[in-house]
Amino acid sequence: MQLTNYSAIDLRHGSAKVLNDRDHMIRRIQTGDRLIRTSDDPGAVAVANKLGVENRQRSAMRENLQNARTYLEMQGIGLQKVHDVYERMSVLATRSLDVTLTDQDREDLDVEFQELTVDLDRILREKFNGVRLFNQNVKCGGVQNIPLGELNLTSASKPAGVSHAVRSQTLDVQAPGGTLTFRVNSGGAADSYRIYMGGQEVFSAGSAFQGPDATVPIYDDPPGFGFVQDGWKTSGSANNGDADTFKVTFGPGKPTTYEVTLGASNVGLFANQDQLVANGGVIRTADISSGSSDTNLTLQLETTTIGRIYDDVSFEPQSEDATVTLDENGATMTMTAKGFSTMSGYDIKTAANAEVALAKILGDDHHVGEADCVLYERLGAVRSEASRLDAEINKLADDLVSGEAAQGRVADLDYAQEMTRFATNTMQLNVMTSSMATANRATDVLMPLTTQQYNSAVTQRFQLF
């Protein structure tokens, strides 16, 4: 007689499924996430994961912008202190102009003036989270026109009887690198045009300088060195030919690059001369070492005939700005580098020195004063950039709320519906538990009866014998 209890087996399998569903429901109720397993809803899982990544990016981006906003706030506090120091310095310098003061009185005023320069230097070196708030190489002013003097060696200006001449001009451009643009005219005889930064040659249209010091303003027929004839040529002569334009970019830790724009009559006249020496041209470049802070720029002309660097030279300091990423789509904004003068090297020990210091602080007909530069340019930039960051932070916060709501609609659990399912599952489990008990009892009843019937049949068989 077959005793397999199919009802109990079916109930056991059903109970296992109900228990598995129950465990799954409990996990969803505990976590609040309806997508516990990928198999729950593969499409929804993919969408929820994508939205989750976007939301985490927005959250990290928002934190970055908040840090940048705090950085700007610290810059603003520092610059306001600088402006206050400038105001006090201007008062001291003005008092030093008093004709009734003695030299000792001015010496006493200068003691405080020098202490204020120390304060400015301390502020310049302040850091936020290990990052300097201010850049010592950034000064007030943007593109500078460099005044030229003796860099015009045409027939009218070159000394009579001089065959080999060198003219150099050195200027503190208040930045360790940038872009220098200048126009030259040589004529058919080659001249050399060179740029030095802190005494290091960074660009030369022609041979290397053979002399001892490239910053010396004037060499006329120098006895100690000669001129290598492999320089730059133009059409006509330096008196009347078309000019070529050099645009050279250089800076610490950056490759030196250049562009050449040929004058109309010079195009195609001297093949490949605008290439590097290695490529058959006459151009040589060198890179400034990383960390260099020298701001003295020298522009040099060397010729054995006549040559000219025109007076419309311009220098644009290199950008020390920082680029801030605003959102997950890659939008950016620029935070300009900010710096100021520490007034190092100035004093008010004499009335003349006080006038120089006062002109530096308050400005004159030739340049903007440091006080106005800090107040209008530097603090103005801080306010503008902070306002932009505030708007972007608020936008990211709104986007984050919307993104989290969208992710919630896809992934969050409907507690009311899930609790209803859980109650149903509990009822099913209770019914199956009861049914399992009944099915098992049926087996317990049938087993003795079957055993008795079998024993009786065996006894009868033995009795026949």
MARDRENKOL-505067 format. One record per residue (C-alpha): z, x, y; residue in one letter. Coordinates in steps of 0.001 Angstrom, whole numbers, padded with zeros to 6 digits, always signed. Layout:
N
ZXYa;...
//
This chain:
465
+000000+000000+000000m;-001061+001422+003425q;+001910+001787+005823l;+000175+003259+008934t;+001655+001474+011967n;-001383+001182+014232y;+000545-000902+016749s;+003095+001866+017203a;+000357+004461+017548i;-001461+002426+020198d;+001749+001837+022068l;+002607+005547+021930r;-000747+006491+023464h;-000406+003790+026076g;+003104+004904+026956s;+001921+008512+027377a;-000738+007364+029854k;+001761+005218+031746v;+004219+008130+031902l;+001493+010492+033140n;+000508+007988+035835d;+004170+007619+036740r;+004605+011395+037172d;+001479+011470+039323h;+002786+008614+041477m;+006154+010319+041914i;+004429+013527+043118r;+002321+011568+045593r;+005360+009670+046896i;+007327+012916+047278q;+004537+014776+049111t;+002925+011910+050981g;-000480+013189+049863d;-002701+010957+047808r;-005021+013818+046825l;-002734+015677+044437i;-005523+016488+042006r;-009153+017310+042695t;-010115+014629+040205s;-008418+011960+042323d;-011379+011872+044716d;-013568+015003+044781p;-015451+013960+047913g;-012281+013136+049833a;-010663+016404+048720v;-013590+018387+050167a;-013482+016476+053454v;-009691+016819+053711a;-009850+020572+053048n;-012510+021005+055728k;-010476+019032+058251l;-007363+021007+057292g;-009087+024329+057958v;-010304+023097+061348e;-006829+021887+062282n;-005236+025200+061302r;-007834+027027+063387q;-007079+024797+066370r;-003360+025360+065946s;-003781+029157+065803a;-006189+029057+068761m;-003745+027017+070789r;-000977+029518+070076e;-003292+032354+071173n;-004080+030576+074437l;-000399+029891+075062q;+000273+033626+074631n;-002565+034426+077047a;-001118+031893+079489r;+002279+033592+079286t;+000584+036971+079808y;-001040+035640+082994l;+002273+034243+084156e;+003866+037670+083774m;+000962+039207+085701q;+001497+036708+088489g;+005207+037532+088699i;+004407+041258+088828g;+001729+040860+091501l;+004042+038773+093666q;+006587+041612+093486k;+003820+044053+094476v;+002913+041935+097493h;+006565+041809+098546d;+006739+045613+098272v;+003576+045973+100385y;+005110+043745+103042e;+008216+045922+103189r;+006086+049074+103299m;+004072+047679+106206s;+007278+046950+108083v;+008511+050504+107522l;+005148+051981+108567a;+005084+049840+111691t;+008610+050919+112617r;+007544+054536+112145s;+004997+054053+114947l;+007800+053498+117441d;+007451+056209+120079v;+011208+056289+120603t;+011857+057478+117039l;+012525+061116+116258t;+011033+062994+113341d;+014386+062680+111568q;+014283+058890+112045d;+010858+058808+110439r;+012091+061032+107600e;+014854+058505+106968d;+012352+055635+106913l;+010145+057583+104533d;+012957+057845+101981v;+012796+054090+101413e;+008981+054175+101585f;+008857+056683+098720q;+011348+054647+096702e;+008994+051686+097058l;+006094+053755+095697t;+008270+054434+092631v;+008817+050675+092292d;+005061+050091+092437l;+004473+052702+089753d;+007110+051048+087537r;+005474+047634+087952i;+002068+049152+087173l;+003404+050378+083823r;+005103+047142+082748e;+004096+045678+079382k;+004097+042290+077700f;+004518+042387+073935n;+003420+046025+073985g;+000297+045362+076089v;+000087+046696+079634r;-000029+043974+082259l;-002041+046042+084736f;-004839+048584+084531n;-004272+051764+086497q;-008036+052335+086767n;-008798+049011+088449v;-008645+049100+092208k;-009589+046633+094900c;-013319+046285+095431g;-016356+045749+093270g;-019776+047325+093723v;-019529+050305+096053q;-022269+051817+098162n;-021825+055569+097964i;-022422+057318+101274p;-024782+060265+100885l;-025073+063275+103137g;-026931+066423+102123e;-028880+064979+099171l;-032099+064710+101119n;-034149+067894+100812l;-037497+066817+102207t;-039644+069015+104419s;-037741+067859+107494a;-034249+068523+106154s;-034532+071561+103893k;-033458+074808+105607p;-036331+077121+106484a;-036913+079998+104096g;-034772+078523+101275v;-036578+078303+097939s;-033786+077332+095543h;-031400+074644+096825a;-028631+072537+095268v;-026939+069584+096943r;-023926+067733+095494s;-021693+064967+096698q;-018369+064062+095074t;-016582+060787+095639l;-013504+059138+094132d;-014944+055863+092824v;-011494+054733+091612q;-012728+054011+088091a;-013332+056332+085103p;-016715+054825+084359g;-019267+052250+085399g;-022930+051915+086314t;-024550+054206+088886l;-027931+053213+090319t;-029993+055548+092530f;-033616+056232+093527r;-035278+059652+093422v;-038500+061252+094587n;-039628+064714+093521s;-043343+064968+093910g;-045417+066941+091421g;-042932+069828+091262a;-040038+069104+088938a;-036509+068592+090294d;-033266+067970+088407s;-030957+065034+089066y;-027497+065050+087491r;-024354+062917+087273i;-020887+064342+086611y;-017656+062490+085969m;-014565+064599+086502g;-016657+067754+086252g;-018321+066716+082968q;-022075+066223+083017e;-022907+062761+081646v;-026577+062510+082677f;-029331+064892+083675s;-032996+064295+084396a;-033847+067943+083869g;-032241+071140+082666s;-028547+071910+082518a;-026960+073294+085675f;-026688+077084+085515q;-024223+077491+088367g;-020446+077930+088189p;-019351+074685+089870d;-021432+071505+090069a;-019154+069974+092703t;-019913+072592+095365v;-021756+070622+098087p;-024355+073258+099051i;-026054+076166+097319y;-028958+077836+099185d;-030753+080580+097222d;-027616+081324+095181p;-027701+084867+093797p;-025811+084188+090593g;-028060+081672+088830f;-031577+080284+088745g;-033363+076970+088196f;-034971+075999+084871v;-038275+074265+085577q;-038166+071293+083221d;-037055+068551+085586g;-038264+065163+086801w;-041653+064602+088454k;-043181+061819+090554t;-046572+061284+092150s;-047515+062608+095577g;-044657+064439+097220s;-041016+063774+097981a;-042079+063052+101557n;-044318+060092+100800n;-044545+059294+097060g;-043224+056256+095203d;-039588+056513+094101a;-038284+056129+090542d;-034981+054353+089893t;-032271+055518+087476f;-029582+053162+086246k;-026956+055034+084227v;-023946+053453+082500t;-021043+055561+081222f;-017318+055378+080555g;-014495+056764+078389p;-015129+056188+074701g;-018501+054520+075358k;-022015+055815+074792p;-023861+056856+077921t;-027023+054794+078387t;-029752+054770+080997y;-032735+052809+082272e;-035685+054167+084247v;-037864+052054+086502t;-040978+053958+087538l;-042576+053640+090940g;-045975+051945+091033a;-047999+055169+091280s;-045869+056947+088657n;-046531+054630+085713v;-048282+056555+082933g;-048494+059715+085027l;-046062+061909+083081f;-045979+060751+079469a;-042576+060537+077757n;-040625+062304+080502q;-038267+059310+080570d;-037284+059984+076933q;-034403+062076+075678l;-035068+065788+075155v;-034895+065231+071394a;-037777+062754+071721n;-039968+064980+073872g;-038633+063950+077285g;-036468+065625+079939v;-033406+063318+079856i;-030065+064561+078532r;-026911+062470+078180t;-023309+063120+077113a;-020448+060736+076376d;-017092+060822+078146i;-014193+061336+075762s;-011930+058385+075053s;-008815+058359+077203g;-010384+060178+080157s;-009018+058893+083466s;-010761+061137+086012d;-012381+058996+088731t;-014255+061673+090716n;-018012+061154+090460l;-020536+063827+091469t;-024230+063227+092117l;-026384+066356+092270q;-029939+067324+093196l;-031449+070753+092379e;-034913+071830+093501t;-037107+074847+094288t;-039431+072811+096504t;-038454+069484+098043i;-036668+066491+096522g;-034787+063392+097497r;-032060+060991+096405i;-032256+057960+098668y;-029187+056667+100464d;-029062+053252+098707d;-026888+054516+095856v;-024556+051932+094317s;-021741+052198+091819f;-020339+049260+089860e;-017005+050081+088168p;-016918+049443+084432q;-015461+046175+083298s;-011901+046348+081990e;-011880+042595+081481d;-010634+040821+078359a;-012577+038099+076565t;-010515+035140+075361v;-011832+032818+072640t;-011158+029226+073650l;-012015+027109+070619d;-013243+027116+067032e;-016850+026878+068256n;-016724+030329+069855g;-016524+029342+073537a;-015000+032142+075622t;-013636+032932+079061m;-012979+036216+080822t;-009593+037397+082017m;-010298+039981+084687t;-008435+043265+084607a;-005975+043554+087459k;-004599+046601+089182g;-003311+047828+092517f;-002565+050998+094423s;+000883+052542+094016t;+000487+054173+097469m;+001153+057522+095837s;+000389+060379+098226g;+001080+058341+101367y;+004063+058849+103671d;+005318+057783+107080i;+006931+061040+108157k;+004692+061145+111228t;+003119+058460+113385a;-000350+059589+112276a;+000568+059323+108606n;+002127+055923+109222a;-001146+054695+110725e;-003048+055865+107636v;-000575+054153+105319a;-000668+050969+107376l;-004468+050909+107253a;-004308+051294+103473k;-001862+048393+103141i;-003247+045985+105735l;-006871+047133+105838g;-009166+048058+108684d;-012797+047609+109707d;-014016+049517+106631h;-012041+048109+103726h;-009781+045287+102609v;-006081+046096+102670g;-004086+046327+099461e;-001824+043454+100510a;-004698+041029+101066d;-006419+042243+097908c;-003338+041464+095819v;-002715+038144+097558l;-006234+036725+097576y;-008150+038554+094848e;-005563+039376+092184r;-003185+036409+092506l;-006135+034120+093124g;-007694+035257+089853a;-004394+034696+088025v;-004151+031114+089308r;-007769+030356+088493s;-007561+031761+084968e;-004215+030051+084304a;-005688+026726+085377s;-008614+027204+082985r;-006267+028088+080133l;-004068+025054+080851d;-007095+022790+080591a;-008196+024409+077330e;-004684+024243+075853i;-004480+020529+076640n;-007927+019967+075164k;-006976+021815+071980l;-003784+019743+071747a;-005838+016529+071995d;-008362+017805+069458d;-005537+018779+067123l;-004012+015293+067283v;-007406+013720+066605s;-008100+016165+063776g;-004744+015560+062127e;-005272+011797+062392a;-008691+012136+060776a;-007273+014278+057991q;-004453+011776+057538g;-006873+008896+057111r;-008557+010822+054312v;-005610+012477+052588a;-002384+010660+053476d;-000767+008246+051061l;-000502+004490+051645d;+003178+004166+050797y;+003198+000370+050541a;+000286+000346+048124q;+001670+003262+046134e;+005124+001701+045806m;+003494-001509+044540t;+001636+000539+041932r;+004853+002339+041049f;+006666-000968+040511a;+003811-002175+038318t;+003910+001063+036377n;+007673+000686+035875t;+007193-002809+034492m;+004434-001575+032159q;+006676+001220+030945l;+009538-001181+030265n;+007282-003536+028286v;+005831-000679+026259m;+009277+000727+025531t;+010365-002658+024201s;+007161-003071+022196s;+007550+000407+020737m;+011048-000515+019543a;+009727-003695+017909t;+006835-001867+016224a;+009146+000800+014881n;+011511-001858+013502r;+008580-003431+011626a;+008030-000161+009826t;+011706+000061+008986d;+011559-003390+007353v;+008387-002777+005359l;+009361+000601+004011m;+012230-000617+001688p;+010175-003514+000459l;+007318-001265-000528t;+009694+001149-002221t;+011355-001622-004223q;+007975-002998-005368q;+006894+000445-006530y;+010138+001093-008435n;+009901-002301-010188s;+006324-001595-011348a;+007313+001743-012831v;+010260+000221-014713t;+008062-002449-016248q;+005556+000186-017405r;+008202+002152-019247f;+009528-000996-020893q;+006091-001611-022493l;+006491+001577-024388f;
//
